[in-house]
């Protein structure tokens, strides 16, 4: 008893030390056998007999160790394991499949040691075999999981390749559409200009006696001007898009940019009140011309669609969201009926206040520039109260 112990240890049961070595050999948790150098079995423990379903007389001095292996295992044992035993005196953890008496198989790991006599001649091989059924199942599950992961990886790779092809197709289609729009608008402009000139000459040289003629002439002039405005708008959108694609992104300071735009817009509306607050995100990463065009369109729209009964109040600010910088432009103008016009809000030439002159290109261009920069636009609006545009751009 040690000095720190308060009680005596319990008396050791001597029966625990009376283990029978033969019983331990026979019922060990692994299979044991001994064989001559040629493989003839001379001793087999009960554990191995139970695994294989043989009796001792059926194996001892009647069969070789190799005969307990599958055909492939027997070939490996004779060409690899046996020569290695003679050379090194032992082998460790070689995987084999044992054939049971009923024809089924049992996966095992084989360890073997070669004993020699006093003259150095091979005498006997002692073999231990470990059941690795559970390990084999685990390995097979791992292999299946690996195969599934590889298949999923290949599927993902194919999906990525398809996505790249689709993206290239869409890029080409986009470029083709832009070229078509630009070419068509350019080719149409000259005939329309000719029509405007011819109609002006017609008005000077021809006298109309029909009382409805003046109103019809006015309608025709309005239609011509609308066609010209549409053609000019298409040309401007495509040309501006092409120019902006060549400009690299940079960190643009918002305060001086917004102040520059406000100064350019103030002569149009001296009574407008602008509030600028960019403390949350003083800079945005975007091509400077794109950011200028986007902010200019939003602020000019806020002035253009102001509520006539009150002075325009426009707040421009930034906030931070998950992984994004948010540019907010809020006004107290006429507002937009989003339930009615929401799906077509960013479509080209869509106008929601016919009483106010406009081309219907501003919001389309804003949305296109934001998407080109990897962001998106969210809008809240109430008719008669105002609108809030939130531009989400990656940081």
Buried (B, 14 or more C-beta within 10 A) or exposed (E): EEEEEEEEEEEEEEEEEEEEEEEEEBEBEBBBBBBBBEBBBEBBBBBBBEBBEBEBEEBBEEBBBBEBBEEEBBEBBBEEBBEBBEEEEEBEEBBBBBBEEEEEBBBBBBBBBBEEEEEEEBEBBBBBBBBBEEEBEEEEEEEEEEEEEEEEEEEEEEEEEEEEEEEEEEEEEEEEEBEEBBEEBBEBBEEBEEBBEEBEEEEEEEEEEEEEEEEEBEEBBEEBEEBBBBBBBBBBBBBBBEEBEEEEBEEBEBBEBBEEBBEEBEEEBEEBEBEBEBEEBEBBBBBBBBBBBBBBBBBBBBBBBBBEEEEBBBBBBBBEEEEBBBBBBBBBBBBBEBEEBEEEBBEBBBBBEEEEEBBBBBBBBBBBBBEBBEBEBEBEBEBEEBBBBBBBBEE
